[in-house]
Amino acid sequence: MIKYFDCNKYNYNNLSQQFKNYVKKNNCPEIFVDLSNMNIIDAMKFILLSSAYHYSKYPSGKLKCHVASDEIKDYIKIFTTANLELV
């Protein structure tokens, strides 16, 4: 079952920490995050940090992120993120 992490519920300044807390408390090998309201820098930062953290707990899991633009997808492709799917 895919869990949904609602970024709009949290302050963007500590969003990565809130994501860590969510993953610690919930069983979420598959998780969907909507980042379409975030700017490119904040979205990329969150994606890379949360992908690494999620992978450490769920190596065979999947982090699905909805992003606002294809530019973000192009920048993220540079990094090797086995558990990440950008939609």
C-alpha positions in Angstrom: 0.0 0.0 0.0 1.4 3.4 -1.0 1.6 6.0 1.8 1.2 9.7 1.1 3.4 12.3 2.7 1.7 15.7 2.5 4.3 18.4 2.2 1.7 21.1 2.6 1.2 20.1 6.3 4.8 21.0 7.2 7.0 24.0 7.3 9.4 23.8 4.3 12.3 24.9 6.5 12.4 21.5 8.3 10.6 19.3 5.7 13.4 16.8 5.5 13.3 16.2 9.2 9.5 15.9 9.2 9.9 13.3 6.4 12.5 11.3 8.5 10.1 11.3 11.4 7.2 10.1 9.2 9.3 7.3 7.8 10.4 6.3 11.3 6.8 6.1 12.6 5.1 4.5 9.6 5.6 1.4 7.6 6.1 2.9 4.2 8.2 1.0 1.7 6.3 2.8 -1.0 5.6 6.5 -0.5 4.3 9.3 -2.7 5.3 12.9 -2.2 3.8 15.8 -4.1 6.5 18.5 -4.5 4.8 20.4 -7.3 4.4 23.5 -5.1 8.1 23.7 -4.3 10.7 25.7 -6.1 13.5 23.9 -8.0 16.2 24.2 -5.4 14.1 23.2 -2.4 12.5 20.3 -4.4 15.9 18.9 -5.4 17.3 19.2 -1.9 14.3 17.4 -0.5 14.4 14.7 -3.1 18.0 13.8 -2.7 18.0 13.8 1.1 14.7 11.9 1.4 15.7 9.4 -1.2 18.9 8.6 0.7 17.1 8.3 4.0 14.2 6.2 2.6 16.7 3.9 0.9 18.6 3.3 4.1 15.4 2.0 5.8 13.8 0.4 2.7 16.5 -0.7 0.1 13.9 -2.3 -2.1 11.3 0.4 -1.5 10.1 3.1 -3.8 9.9 6.9 -3.3 7.6 8.5 -5.9 7.8 12.3 -6.2 5.6 14.5 -8.3 7.6 17.5 -9.4 6.6 20.7 -11.1 8.9 20.7 -14.1 11.0 18.5 -16.4 14.0 20.6 -15.3 13.9 19.0 -11.9 13.8 15.6 -13.5 16.7 16.4 -15.7 18.9 17.6 -12.8 18.0 14.6 -10.6 18.9 12.1 -13.4 22.6 13.0 -12.8 22.4 11.3 -9.4 22.1 7.6 -8.9 18.9 7.0 -7.0 17.8 3.4 -7.2 14.6 3.9 -5.2 13.4 7.1 -6.8 10.7 7.6 -9.4 9.9 11.1 -10.6 6.3 11.5 -11.9 
